[in-house]
Amino acid sequence: MAPEPAHTYPLIHSTREGDMLPAFRFYIALSCSLAWHPVVANPQSSQAQAVKSSGDAERAEPSETAKLTEKLATRTRAARELALNYINLWSAPNPVALAFAPSFYGSVVRFHGSVRSAASVIAEKRRFVQRWPNRDYRYRPGETFVGCEAKSDYCTVWSIFDFSATNAETKRHSRGIAEHELIVSFESERPIIVSEKSRVLLRGVALHADAQR
């Protein structure tokens, strides 16, 4: 994964790694009394019933909020897991990384700001891993944020990671700290990456001792 110059993309809503969206529980009590009475028109009673019905509807509404909260929490976990698996993939040997990389993408990807086919992105990554055959990428603990949009099917994963890459034949070595941003789509049956970008923040720094793999 070759870090590129900086690009910006606004996060809709962020949660720090490890945080869970708040869970809501709602209880609706319903009491009924059955009795036989003659039907008598009573405006006050009708008004009271209307107010009661309105209150019942308001108490029932939070169930939709709970469903939305659970959906966003589930997507947050899935997006974070996908991002972790993705960066771990690029620490694998070249044959493994290149074989499984296409499964993370759809047919089209916005790659560092340019809309490209997934095939062209994989081709670029193939050239990169051939140049740097030995790689180690690790997310920094507590430096991964996930933002999921309530009114769409997208989550953004932004993270800081340590990287180290070497080429024994050319005797080249590169290491440092970089930031990475993925936009994950949940429109299909499985989450896929629809946008990716990264940039180097600092070079020449050793891997963080507690970096996550």
C-alpha positions in Angstrom: 0.0 0.0 0.0 1.9 3.0 -1.2 1.0 6.1 0.9 0.1 9.1 -1.2 -0.2 12.8 -0.7 -2.9 14.0 1.7 -6.5 14.2 0.7 -9.4 15.2 2.9 -12.8 13.6 3.4 -15.3 14.7 6.1 -16.3 12.2 8.7 -20.0 12.2 9.3 -19.9 10.8 12.9 -16.9 9.2 14.7 -16.5 6.7 17.4 -13.1 5.8 18.9 -11.9 2.3 18.6 -13.3 0.1 21.3 -16.3 2.4 22.0 -19.7 1.0 21.5 -22.7 3.0 20.4 -25.1 3.4 23.3 -27.7 0.8 23.7 -31.3 1.7 24.4 -34.0 -0.3 26.1 -37.6 0.7 26.1 -40.5 -0.6 28.0 -44.1 0.0 27.2 -46.7 -0.9 29.8 -50.2 -1.6 28.6 -53.1 -2.0 31.0 -56.6 -2.9 29.9 -59.8 -3.1 31.8 -62.8 -5.0 30.4 -66.4 -4.2 31.5 -69.8 -4.0 29.9 -71.2 -0.5 29.7 -73.7 1.2 27.4 -72.0 3.3 24.7 -72.3 6.9 25.5 -70.7 9.7 23.5 -68.3 11.6 25.7 -66.2 14.3 24.2 -63.8 14.4 27.2 -63.4 10.7 27.1 -62.7 10.8 23.3 -60.1 13.6 23.8 -58.5 11.6 26.6 -58.3 8.5 24.4 -56.7 10.6 21.6 -54.1 11.9 24.0 -53.5 8.3 25.3 -53.1 7.0 21.7 -50.7 9.8 20.9 -48.7 9.0 24.0 -48.6 5.3 23.1 -47.3 6.2 19.6 -44.6 8.4 21.0 -43.5 5.6 23.4 -43.4 3.1 20.5 -41.2 5.4 18.3 -37.9 4.7 20.3 -38.0 1.1 19.1 -37.1 2.4 15.6 -34.3 4.3 17.2 -33.1 1.1 18.9 -33.1 -0.7 15.6 -31.1 2.1 14.0 -28.6 2.1 16.9 -28.1 -1.6 16.6 -27.6 -1.4 12.8 -25.0 1.3 13.2 -23.2 -0.6 15.9 -23.1 -3.8 13.8 -21.8 -1.9 10.8 -19.2 -0.1 12.9 -17.8 -3.5 14.1 -17.9 -4.9 10.5 -16.2 -1.9 9.0 -13.4 -2.0 11.7 -12.9 -5.7 11.2 -12.7 -5.3 7.4 -10.1 -2.5 7.8 -8.0 -4.6 10.1 -8.1 -7.6 7.9 -7.3 -5.5 4.9 -4.1 -3.9 6.4 -3.0 -7.4 7.7 -3.4 -8.7 4.2 -0.7 -6.4 2.9 1.7 -7.8 5.5 1.3 -11.2 4.0 3.6 -12.7 1.3 3.0 -11.3 -2.2 1.1 -14.3 -3.6 -1.3 -14.3 -0.7 -1.8 -10.5 -0.7 -2.5 -10.3 -4.5 -4.7 -13.4 -4.5 -7.1 -12.1 -1.8 -6.9 -8.3 -2.4 -9.7 -8.2 -5.1 -12.2 -9.7 -2.7 -12.1 -6.4 -0.6 -13.2 -4.2 -3.5 -16.2 -3.7 -5.8 -15.7 -3.2 -9.5 -14.9 0.5 -9.1 -12.9 2.3 -6.5 -12.1 5.9 -5.7 -8.4 5.6 -5.2 -6.6 8.7 -3.8 -9.3 10.9 -5.3 -9.5 9.2 -8.8 -12.3 6.9 -9.8 -10.6 3.7 -11.2 -11.4 0.1 -11.9 -10.5 -2.3 -9.1 -8.3 -4.1 -11.6 -6.2 -1.1 -12.2 -5.8 -0.5 -8.4 -4.7 -4.1 -7.9 -2.2 -3.7 -10.8 -0.7 -0.7 -9.0 -0.5 -2.5 -5.8 1.1 -5.4 -7.5 3.9 -3.1 -8.7 4.3 -1.8 -5.2 4.6 -5.1 -3.5 7.1 -6.3 -6.1 9.2 -3.2 -5.2 8.7 -3.9 -1.5 8.3 -7.7 -1.0 8.7 -7.7 2.8 6.1 -5.5 4.5 4.7 -5.1 8.0 1.7 -2.9 8.6 0.1 -2.4 12.1 -2.7 -0.2 13.3 -1.9 1.8 16.4 -4.1 0.9 19.4 -6.7 3.6 20.1 -6.0 5.4 16.8 -8.8 3.9 14.7 -12.1 5.8 14.2 -15.2 4.6 12.5 -18.1 6.8 11.3 -21.3 5.3 9.9 -23.9 7.4 8.2 -27.4 6.8 9.5 -29.2 7.7 6.3 -26.9 5.8 3.9 -25.0 2.5 3.6 -21.5 3.9 4.1 -19.0 3.8 6.9 -15.6 5.6 7.0 -12.7 4.1 8.8 -9.8 6.4 9.6 -6.7 5.1 11.3 -3.0 5.6 12.1 -0.6 2.8 11.4 3.1 1.9 11.6 4.7 0.5 8.5 8.0 -1.1 7.6 9.0 -2.3 4.1 12.2 -3.8 2.9 13.8 -5.2 -0.3 16.7 -7.5 0.4 17.9 -7.4 -3.2 18.1 -3.7 -3.5 19.0 -3.3 0.2 16.3 -0.7 0.6 14.3 -0.1 3.8 11.4 2.2 4.5 9.5 2.7 7.8 7.4 5.3 9.5 3.9 6.3 10.5 1.0 6.9 8.1 -2.7 7.5 8.1 -5.2 5.5 6.2 -8.8 6.1 5.2 -11.3 3.6 3.8 -14.9 4.1 2.9 -16.8 0.9 3.2 -20.1 0.2 1.5 -22.9 -2.0 2.9 -25.1 -1.8 -0.2 -24.3 -5.3 -1.3 -24.5 -8.6 0.6 -21.0 -8.1 2.1 -19.1 -4.9 3.0 -16.6 -3.7 0.3 -14.1 -0.9 0.0 -15.3 1.8 -2.4 -12.7 4.5 -1.5 -9.2 4.4 -0.3 -6.4 6.9 0.4 -3.4 7.2 2.7 -0.4 9.4 3.3 2.9 9.2 5.2 3.0 11.3 8.4 6.5 10.6 9.6 9.4 8.5 8.2 12.2 6.7 9.9 10.3 5.7 13.0 10.4 2.1 14.3 7.2 0.1 14.7 5.2 0.9 17.8 5.7 -1.8 20.4 1.9 -2.2 21.0 0.8 -1.8 17.4 -2.2 -4.0 16.5 -2.0 -6.9 14.1 
